[in-house]
């Protein structure tokens, strides 16, 4: 009986640890979604140190300036993911007025 109680206790500890890890992952994903969705507002409200941290998080290899405007050497993985979401083609027809009638 003592061995079974010990095994049961160890299994419960492992289960609780796994649940805590899942909560942490959910929290990190929710935070990342919030930062990506509200980055402009966060930038406006931030001080110089926070702006530098936000810029580093969004553009880890920095920004470049050319005569055409700002750009990045490498697109952040978060923005690459967002581009794939936006690139999905809709199977719904455009409402009237967007294309000339024939």
Secondary structure, 3 states (H helix, E strand, C coil): CHHHHHHHHHHHHHHHHHHHHHHHHHHHHHHHHHHHHCHHHHHHHCCHHHHHHHHHHHCCCCEEEECCEEEECCCCHHHHHHHHHHCCCCCCCCCCCCCCCC
